[in-house]
Amino acid sequence: MMILRYQLFLACHIGWKYFYSVQYTQGISMVPTIPHSHGASPMVLISKLYGRGRNVKVGDIVLFTHPIKPQENGAKRIVGMPGDYVCVVSPGKTDDDVEDGDIVKSEVREEMIQVPEGHCWVIGDNMEWSRDSRLFGPLPLALVKGKVLGVWLPWLRFKWFSNPLVEVQNRESKTIIIH
């Protein structure tokens, strides 16, 4: 009986160490996909089989070590893989958005960037409140810890994620426009 307990403990340990993990999330950068609540933080289920960017693709949500603050993790959606072109629109206000009384007007910049080899481009679903590749540039795939498989909302239930993007046949270019 005691050996069975140790085997079960060892199997659970190996499973959580090398294959899966559960982590609390905070912040609003992935709302509405990962809801935010001031009362209880949702938890996400991570598959470590996708660590270091193995088999991730555009549309997947990944957990990664933040490239600017290595003590923190981030969870964002991949919108560009190596070789893809992304159109990056910087945060700011256009002339049409500026209202009377606005003291600071930052210029909106738009540029086309090709994602370098060994990197991906990540964006939060709540783009207005997300610190993502528009801030820190292409994310090295080596910093990817795993793929987010689902979210457990303490006040509701578990929600599985699937990649909402569909492969387009006869695609001539790899241009992705991000607003």
N, C-alpha and C positions, 0 to 999 in steps of 0.2 A: 504494500500500500504506500509506503514511504517513497519507494523508487518511482511509483507512478506519479506522485506529487512533484518530485524533482524533474521528471520527464516533461510533465505539463508546464512547470515553471520554465524549464529550459526552452521548450517550444515557443511559449509566449514571448520570452525574452528575445529569442532569435527573430521571431516575427516582427516585433516592435523595433528591434535594433536595425534590421537590414531590409525589411519589406514595407512596413507601414508605420505611421505615427499619427497622433491626434494633437492638434495645437489650437490654442485659443487665438482669436483674431481681434484686432481693434482698429478703429479708424473707419473712414467713410469712402475710401478710394475705390472700393469694389461694389458699392451700392448700385443697383439693387440686387446683383447676383449674390453677394454675401451681405445680408442685411446688417445694419448697425443698430444697437440698442444701448441706451444709457444704463439699463438695469443689469443685463446679463450679456456677456460676450458670446457670440457663436463660436463653435469649434469646427475646424476643417479636418477631413481625413486626407492624409497625404500618402501617395504611393512613392516609395523611395526607389522603385525600379526605374524611374525616369530621372534619377539623379545624374548630375553632370550633363543634362540635356539629352539623354538617350531617348530616342523615339518620340520626342515632343514635336508638336506641329502647330501651325497657326490656328488660333482659336482655343488652345489649351490654356488653363490657368495653372501657373507654376508658383511654387514657393522657392525663394532664393535668398541667399545672403546679400544684404544690401551692399552695393559696391562702394558707397561713400561712408556708410556707418556699418562696419563689419559686425558689430555687436547686435545688430538688428536684422530681422527677416522681413521680407516683403512678399506679397502675393499679388500677381498681376496677370493679365491675359497677354499671350504672345500674338503679335500682329505682323511680325516679320521674322523670317529665318535667313540664314546665310545666303547672300546673293539677291534677296528680295529688295525692291525699292520701296521706301516709305516716304510719303509726303508729310513732313512735319510742320505743323502750324503752331507757332509759339503762343503761349497765353498772352493776352493783351486786349486792347480795344481798338476797333477800327474807327474812322471818323464818324461813321453812322451810329456807333455805340456811345460816343462821348456825349454826356449831358452837360447842361449848364451847371457850373459849380464843381465839375470834376477838376481837381487840381492837377492830378498826374494822369498823363495819357501815355501809355506805353504802346509802342508800335508793334503791330502784329507782323511777324516774319513768317515766310513760308519757304521751305527748301526741300529738295529731293535728296534723300540719303540712301546709299546702298548699304545694307547690313553686311558687315565684314564676316569672313570665315570665322567659325568658332564663336559666334555671337548670335543673339536674337534681339528683337525690339519688343519691349513690353509696355503696355498701357493699362491704366486702371479703367474700369468700366465707367466710373464717375470722373470723367476726364477733367472737369473743372477743379476738382479737389484731389487730384492724384499727383504724387511725385514719382515719376516713372522715367522711361528712356528719354523723354523730352528734356529732363533735367540732367540725368547722369549719362546719357548716350547709350550706345548698344551694350546690352548685358552679356558678359562672357557666359557661355553655356556651362563652364566649369563651376559657376556659382549657383546653378540650379540644384536645389536639394530634392525636389520631387514634383509630381503633378498632383494638383488638388482634385480629388475624386468626388467630394461632396461636402456638404455643410450640415451640421447638426445645430438646429436652432433650439435653445433650451426652452423657449416658450411655445414651440410648435412641434416639429418633427424633423427627421432626417430627410435631406433633399440630395439626390444624386445629380451630378453634373454630366452633361454630354457635350461634345463639341457641336455648336450650332451651325458651323460652316459646312457648306456642301462643295465638293470638288467640281470645278467648272471644266467641261470638256472643251478641247480646241482653244486653249488659252494661249494668246500670242505674247503677252507680257506679264510681268509680275509686279505691277504697280498697285500699291495700297495707299489710299488717301485717308489721312487722319485729321479730323477737325478738332 
